[in-house]
Amino acid sequence: MAGKSSPKLPTIERLTRSAVHYLERYSSSENNLRKVLERRVLKACRHHDRDPADFAGMIDAVVQKCTGSGLVDDRTYAETKTASLRRRGGSRRKIEAQLAHKGVDRETIRSVLDGVSVSEEDAAGVYARRRRLGPFRNSTDRQARRERDLAAMCRAGFSFDIAVRVIDAADDDES
């Protein structure tokens, strides 16, 4: 590729700039920031035939610096992500899975989810409205699509009981 520069070997300053640049654009957990920096180091090490383990201390130092300065806070990240996913109709299971995937520890996830004011049934109603399932379906074949709608709700992480209550609601005012 003409005009593309090769990746430079990481230094504390370069990794710090990369971390800050990433955090300016995205909210992140501590573990996720570590993964981002590890990918950057791995790319540079492949190009320069170096061992990525040599740079592990630098990555730890940069992540510690970002955590210490307040740029990265797992609890705040979990609260923000949970609120966002709940507004979009995310189930408790889906939120737990996404936060765990980003490296937030189980205890933080549990405490954040216990403090959420939106009920699971309300979130299911939002999800059904957004996806136009059940009472929000504008077609006449609502009964023919019932099984598919229930399956979609269950795949989204809602319990079968909640899915049945939302999908079988009389009209879109009940859910």
Backbone bond lengths (Angstrom), bond angles and torsions (degrees), N, CA, C in turn:
res aa  C-N    CA-C-N  psi(-1)  N-CA   C-N-CA  omega(-1)  CA-C   N-CA-C  phi
1 M - - - 1.446 - - 1.519 108.75 -
2 A 1.272 115.98 117.05 1.453 120.74 -178.50 1.526 110.41 -73.78
3 G 1.330 116.05 137.75 1.447 121.14 175.91 1.520 115.01 85.38
4 K 1.310 118.57 -6.06 1.463 120.80 -179.44 1.527 108.57 -93.00
5 S 1.331 116.61 125.08 1.463 120.01 -178.18 1.529 110.09 -81.05
6 S 1.302 115.15 154.71 1.463 119.95 178.91 1.525 109.30 -79.36
7 P 1.338 117.37 150.59 1.464 119.46 179.51 1.525 110.73 -66.69
8 K 1.316 115.49 139.44 1.456 120.80 -179.51 1.521 109.36 -87.86
9 L 1.323 115.58 153.08 1.457 119.66 176.40 1.526 109.25 -63.16
10 P 1.308 116.68 139.37 1.466 119.57 -176.69 1.527 112.95 -70.66
11 T 1.306 113.19 144.49 1.459 122.02 169.56 1.523 106.05 -128.89
12 I 1.311 116.60 170.14 1.464 119.95 178.19 1.526 110.42 -58.32
13 E 1.328 116.43 -43.11 1.461 120.45 -178.42 1.526 111.40 -64.32
14 R 1.326 116.86 -44.70 1.472 120.41 -179.81 1.524 110.99 -64.80
15 L 1.316 116.18 -43.75 1.458 119.33 179.15 1.532 111.40 -65.45
16 T 1.321 117.19 -37.22 1.461 120.86 177.81 1.522 110.44 -64.83
17 R 1.330 116.40 -44.57 1.470 119.74 177.59 1.518 110.72 -61.70
18 S 1.328 116.80 -42.16 1.467 120.41 178.13 1.524 111.38 -62.01
19 A 1.329 115.72 -43.36 1.464 119.92 -179.82 1.523 111.16 -63.84
20 V 1.311 116.93 -45.88 1.464 120.52 -179.50 1.530 110.24 -64.93
21 H 1.316 116.89 -41.22 1.462 120.59 178.01 1.523 110.57 -61.56
22 Y 1.320 117.46 -42.47 1.459 121.48 178.10 1.527 110.62 -64.70
23 L 1.329 116.69 -44.19 1.467 120.93 -177.30 1.526 112.53 -71.42
24 E 1.334 117.53 -20.84 1.460 119.92 173.77 1.520 110.72 -68.94
25 R 1.312 116.37 -30.34 1.461 120.88 -177.13 1.520 113.52 -95.19
26 Y 1.331 117.32 -33.56 1.454 121.14 -173.42 1.523 110.83 -132.37
27 S 1.310 114.74 146.55 1.455 120.32 169.70 1.525 106.41 -81.13
28 S 1.315 117.50 145.59 1.459 118.74 -174.16 1.517 111.46 -149.94
29 S 1.322 114.12 153.72 1.455 120.15 171.40 1.531 107.67 -89.01
30 E 1.305 115.37 167.44 1.465 120.63 -179.71 1.525 111.13 -60.93
31 N 1.317 116.22 -45.87 1.459 120.69 -178.79 1.528 111.55 -66.15
32 N 1.328 117.06 -38.32 1.457 120.29 179.08 1.528 110.88 -66.13
33 L 1.331 117.91 -40.87 1.463 120.77 177.18 1.522 109.96 -61.95
34 R 1.310 116.72 -39.93 1.467 120.69 177.42 1.534 110.55 -59.72
35 K 1.333 116.67 -43.67 1.472 120.64 179.42 1.528 111.40 -63.54
36 V 1.332 116.47 -40.41 1.466 120.93 179.07 1.522 109.94 -61.47
37 L 1.325 116.57 -46.41 1.464 120.46 -179.96 1.525 111.59 -67.57
38 E 1.331 116.94 -36.84 1.468 119.77 177.74 1.522 111.36 -63.49
39 R 1.323 117.50 -38.91 1.474 120.11 177.21 1.523 111.02 -64.08
40 R 1.315 116.41 -39.87 1.464 120.76 179.08 1.535 110.61 -64.52
41 V 1.321 116.22 -43.92 1.460 121.05 178.83 1.531 110.43 -65.44
42 L 1.313 116.86 -42.30 1.463 121.50 179.91 1.522 110.88 -59.76
43 K 1.316 117.08 -42.37 1.467 121.49 179.38 1.528 110.75 -61.91
44 A 1.317 116.77 -44.88 1.461 120.78 179.57 1.531 110.81 -67.61
45 C 1.323 117.29 -39.44 1.465 120.87 -178.87 1.527 111.38 -67.78
46 R 1.304 117.71 -37.08 1.463 120.16 176.13 1.517 111.02 -61.63
47 H 1.315 115.29 -41.08 1.458 119.62 -178.34 1.522 111.93 -68.89
48 H 1.321 117.08 -35.92 1.472 121.97 -175.91 1.528 113.12 -101.57
49 D 1.326 118.53 8.23 1.468 123.28 -178.90 1.529 111.83 52.53
50 R 1.311 116.20 52.70 1.456 122.27 178.02 1.518 109.03 -119.08
51 D 1.318 115.88 163.81 1.457 122.14 179.04 1.531 109.16 -89.59
52 P 1.341 117.79 122.74 1.466 119.77 179.93 1.533 113.43 -61.71
53 A 1.316 117.70 -24.54 1.464 120.71 179.44 1.530 111.78 -62.87
54 D 1.331 117.08 -24.24 1.460 120.51 178.85 1.530 112.15 -65.17
55 F 1.316 116.73 -20.40 1.456 121.15 -175.25 1.532 112.99 -106.69
56 A 1.322 117.03 6.13 1.466 121.09 -177.88 1.527 111.63 -61.40
57 G 1.311 117.13 -38.36 1.466 120.82 178.92 1.522 111.80 -63.72
58 M 1.329 116.39 -37.90 1.469 120.03 177.69 1.527 110.82 -64.91
59 I 1.317 115.42 -43.23 1.466 119.76 179.77 1.523 109.61 -61.49
60 D 1.328 116.74 -45.49 1.472 120.68 178.78 1.529 110.87 -59.34
61 A 1.332 116.49 -42.23 1.466 120.39 -178.78 1.525 111.41 -64.59
62 V 1.330 116.92 -42.40 1.464 120.75 -179.33 1.531 110.49 -67.46
63 V 1.329 117.20 -43.33 1.467 120.36 178.76 1.529 109.67 -63.31
64 Q 1.311 117.04 -41.66 1.473 121.28 178.22 1.526 110.60 -62.95
65 K 1.333 116.87 -40.79 1.461 121.15 179.01 1.537 110.60 -63.39
66 C 1.325 116.85 -43.12 1.467 121.04 179.83 1.523 111.31 -67.54
67 T 1.315 116.65 -38.01 1.459 120.78 178.31 1.529 109.99 -68.80
68 G 1.321 116.29 -44.11 1.465 120.95 -179.31 1.513 113.19 -64.43
69 S 1.335 116.97 -33.08 1.462 119.97 -178.95 1.524 112.58 -84.55
70 G 1.334 116.89 -5.88 1.459 120.12 177.69 1.517 114.22 90.59
71 L 1.316 117.72 2.91 1.469 119.80 177.52 1.523 111.50 -68.54
72 V 1.324 115.86 -29.99 1.462 121.25 -180.00 1.524 107.70 -123.49
73 D 1.330 115.42 124.40 1.456 121.50 176.79 1.524 107.23 -143.67
74 D 1.326 116.44 112.33 1.458 120.96 -175.32 1.524 112.41 -60.44
75 R 1.304 118.03 -38.33 1.468 120.30 -178.28 1.528 110.77 -66.71
76 T 1.320 117.04 -46.04 1.457 120.94 178.66 1.523 110.61 -63.06
77 Y 1.336 115.82 -42.04 1.463 120.32 177.56 1.524 110.24 -59.90
78 A 1.329 117.14 -45.92 1.462 121.18 -179.17 1.529 111.18 -64.15
79 E 1.317 117.70 -40.66 1.466 120.49 179.27 1.523 111.14 -65.06
80 T 1.317 116.76 -43.76 1.463 121.08 -179.80 1.516 111.40 -65.37
81 K 1.324 116.35 -46.39 1.466 121.03 -179.23 1.529 110.55 -65.26
82 T 1.315 117.04 -40.01 1.458 121.18 179.25 1.527 110.49 -63.54
83 A 1.315 117.39 -46.31 1.467 120.53 179.24 1.524 110.74 -60.79
84 S 1.304 116.97 -42.63 1.464 121.28 179.64 1.525 111.60 -63.68
85 L 1.322 116.53 -46.83 1.461 119.91 -179.22 1.527 111.56 -68.06
86 R 1.321 118.33 -35.97 1.459 120.79 178.24 1.527 110.96 -65.70
87 R 1.342 116.71 -40.70 1.468 119.66 177.76 1.525 111.40 -60.06
88 R 1.329 116.36 -31.52 1.462 120.97 179.91 1.527 112.31 -88.31
89 G 1.320 117.86 0.78 1.456 120.79 177.87 1.513 113.52 91.58
90 G 1.304 117.41 28.92 1.464 121.15 178.93 1.522 111.99 -77.05
91 S 1.312 115.78 137.71 1.462 120.57 178.38 1.526 110.19 -80.25
92 R 1.311 115.33 163.65 1.463 120.75 178.13 1.527 110.56 -58.49
93 R 1.329 115.90 -43.72 1.477 119.92 -179.30 1.522 111.67 -62.64
94 K 1.311 116.56 -42.12 1.461 120.02 -179.36 1.529 110.68 -65.84
95 I 1.311 116.13 -41.93 1.461 120.46 179.58 1.523 110.10 -64.25
96 E 1.339 116.95 -44.27 1.471 120.43 177.66 1.526 110.65 -57.89
97 A 1.318 116.69 -45.29 1.462 120.82 -178.01 1.527 111.40 -64.39
98 Q 1.326 117.50 -43.72 1.458 119.55 -178.82 1.521 112.19 -67.28
99 L 1.320 117.01 -40.57 1.464 119.36 178.79 1.525 111.35 -68.27
100 A 1.329 116.73 -39.18 1.465 119.71 177.62 1.525 110.45 -64.52
101 H 1.310 116.78 -37.84 1.464 120.75 178.44 1.530 111.32 -63.29
102 K 1.321 116.78 -33.17 1.461 121.11 178.64 1.526 112.50 -83.34
103 G 1.338 117.45 -1.28 1.450 120.24 173.06 1.516 115.56 95.29
104 V 1.307 118.39 13.86 1.464 120.88 176.89 1.523 107.44 -79.93
105 D 1.324 117.30 134.62 1.469 119.98 -176.27 1.528 110.99 -71.12
106 R 1.327 115.17 155.77 1.473 122.15 -173.72 1.528 112.91 -60.70
107 E 1.304 117.30 -37.58 1.464 120.32 -178.56 1.535 111.07 -65.56
108 T 1.315 117.15 -41.56 1.462 120.97 177.20 1.526 110.43 -64.46
109 I 1.333 116.09 -43.67 1.465 120.66 178.62 1.526 110.01 -59.17
110 R 1.309 116.18 -47.72 1.466 120.84 -178.01 1.530 110.99 -61.49
111 S 1.321 117.08 -45.49 1.462 119.12 -177.77 1.530 111.88 -67.73
112 V 1.323 117.50 -36.20 1.463 120.38 177.71 1.523 110.61 -67.81
113 L 1.328 117.01 -44.32 1.466 120.16 -178.89 1.530 112.26 -68.38
114 D 1.320 117.19 -29.67 1.460 119.76 177.51 1.528 111.26 -69.87
115 G 1.321 117.11 -24.03 1.456 121.26 -179.82 1.518 114.27 -90.98
116 V 1.320 118.35 1.19 1.462 121.89 -178.40 1.519 109.84 -74.79
117 S 1.333 116.46 134.68 1.463 120.29 -177.23 1.528 112.82 -88.15
118 V 1.329 118.21 -20.18 1.463 120.97 -178.81 1.527 108.93 -80.39
119 S 1.337 116.32 127.16 1.459 119.77 -178.72 1.523 110.48 -75.58
120 E 1.321 114.99 162.64 1.461 121.09 179.39 1.530 110.42 -63.42
121 E 1.321 116.87 -36.90 1.470 120.25 -179.73 1.530 111.32 -69.76
122 D 1.314 117.36 -37.26 1.469 120.40 176.38 1.529 110.30 -64.73
123 A 1.331 116.15 -42.33 1.466 120.02 177.67 1.525 110.59 -63.10
124 A 1.328 116.71 -38.42 1.471 120.24 178.11 1.522 110.46 -64.43
125 G 1.326 116.75 -38.42 1.460 120.37 176.73 1.516 112.07 -63.59
126 V 1.318 116.52 -40.90 1.461 120.81 177.42 1.532 109.99 -64.38
127 Y 1.318 116.28 -43.50 1.466 120.37 178.93 1.531 110.80 -61.54
128 A 1.327 116.89 -44.67 1.469 120.82 -179.98 1.527 110.54 -63.98
129 R 1.308 117.36 -40.90 1.468 120.65 178.47 1.527 110.47 -63.83
130 R 1.330 115.80 -45.19 1.461 120.35 -178.77 1.528 112.30 -63.13
131 R 1.329 115.92 -39.11 1.468 121.03 -179.34 1.524 113.31 -91.64
132 R 1.333 116.50 -1.09 1.466 122.84 -178.82 1.521 111.54 56.40
133 L 1.322 114.33 54.92 1.458 121.56 179.06 1.522 109.81 -105.08
134 G 1.325 115.95 154.65 1.461 121.63 173.76 1.507 113.25 57.02
135 P 1.343 117.58 -120.35 1.470 120.70 -175.67 1.533 112.96 -67.38
136 F 1.301 117.73 -13.54 1.460 121.36 -179.26 1.531 112.14 -94.39
137 R 1.316 115.62 -0.58 1.463 121.15 178.31 1.522 107.88 -73.84
138 N 1.321 116.86 134.23 1.458 118.97 -177.23 1.530 112.52 -99.28
139 S 1.293 117.16 14.11 1.458 119.22 178.71 1.528 110.21 -103.05
140 T 1.312 115.17 166.49 1.458 120.36 -178.77 1.522 112.58 -83.98
141 D 1.331 117.12 -9.99 1.472 120.25 -177.43 1.527 112.01 -97.32
142 R 1.311 116.07 40.84 1.463 120.79 -178.99 1.525 111.56 -58.82
143 Q 1.332 117.03 -41.98 1.464 120.79 -179.02 1.529 110.88 -67.24
144 A 1.325 117.12 -36.73 1.461 120.49 179.62 1.527 111.39 -68.19
145 R 1.303 117.48 -26.43 1.473 122.41 -179.08 1.526 113.14 -96.47
146 R 1.321 117.41 3.35 1.461 121.87 -175.32 1.523 112.45 -56.57
147 E 1.325 117.41 -48.08 1.468 120.78 -178.45 1.527 111.52 -62.16
148 R 1.305 116.08 -41.18 1.476 120.00 178.43 1.529 110.85 -64.30
149 D 1.315 115.71 -41.64 1.470 119.98 179.22 1.529 111.23 -64.18
150 L 1.329 116.45 -42.83 1.469 120.30 177.16 1.528 110.69 -61.58
151 A 1.323 116.49 -42.14 1.462 120.52 179.61 1.524 110.93 -63.57
152 A 1.326 116.47 -40.18 1.469 119.86 178.57 1.523 110.92 -63.74
153 M 1.324 116.73 -41.25 1.467 120.34 178.88 1.528 111.07 -64.60
154 C 1.326 116.47 -41.90 1.472 120.27 179.79 1.526 111.10 -68.05
155 R 1.314 117.87 -38.28 1.474 120.42 176.77 1.521 111.38 -64.40
156 A 1.318 116.46 -29.24 1.462 120.95 178.24 1.526 111.78 -76.68
157 G 1.337 117.23 -5.13 1.460 120.53 174.22 1.512 115.24 103.78
158 F 1.320 118.06 3.89 1.456 120.24 179.15 1.524 109.52 -85.13
159 S 1.324 116.56 149.11 1.458 120.42 178.60 1.527 109.64 -68.43
160 F 1.315 115.66 158.28 1.460 120.09 -178.23 1.521 110.80 -62.77
161 D 1.331 117.65 -38.89 1.469 121.22 -179.70 1.533 111.22 -61.51
162 I 1.313 116.53 -45.38 1.471 120.20 178.80 1.520 110.09 -65.96
163 A 1.325 116.85 -41.97 1.468 120.39 179.09 1.520 111.04 -59.62
164 V 1.324 117.39 -43.50 1.467 121.00 179.78 1.527 110.12 -63.35
165 R 1.339 117.92 -44.64 1.469 120.70 -179.69 1.529 111.47 -61.20
166 V 1.327 116.97 -40.82 1.466 119.91 -178.08 1.527 111.05 -74.22
167 I 1.308 117.39 -45.67 1.462 121.09 -177.25 1.521 111.67 -68.55
168 D 1.320 118.11 -35.89 1.454 121.34 -177.65 1.538 113.26 -90.03
169 A 1.325 117.93 7.01 1.463 120.52 177.94 1.531 108.63 -58.98
170 A 1.333 116.44 144.80 1.474 121.34 -174.04 1.527 112.29 -61.11
171 D 1.328 116.62 -45.75 1.468 119.41 176.97 1.522 107.93 -149.58
172 D 1.309 117.12 -179.86 1.472 119.86 -174.23 1.511 113.34 -72.28
173 D 1.327 119.47 -1.66 1.464 120.77 175.77 1.509 113.33 -83.80
174 E 1.351 117.42 -23.04 1.468 120.93 -175.42 1.514 113.60 -81.29
175 S 1.334 120.31 -21.55 1.451 119.67 -177.43 1.459 112.31 -105.51
